[in-house]
């Protein structure tokens, strides 16, 4: 994800690639300011599993990284029902 909230890569939900997730009023609106300030953070939110439209509790680790002068937000998450 870019710092402005644009989803750059998402294999689970490729339809979100290129979409600004902050403008979609998703969880990015709450966690983006935190990860940009703290550089890494664990967050909890509800999000549908791939192939479903029913939101389920999810926990995600986010990290701010810089590469060749660009800032990116990298994340990896797990659905709590899968723990």
Secondary structure, 3 states (H helix, E strand, C coil): CECCCECCCCCCCHHHCCCECCCCCCCHHHHHHHHHHHCEEEEEEEEECCCCCCEEEEEEEEEEEEECCEEEEEEEEEEHHHC
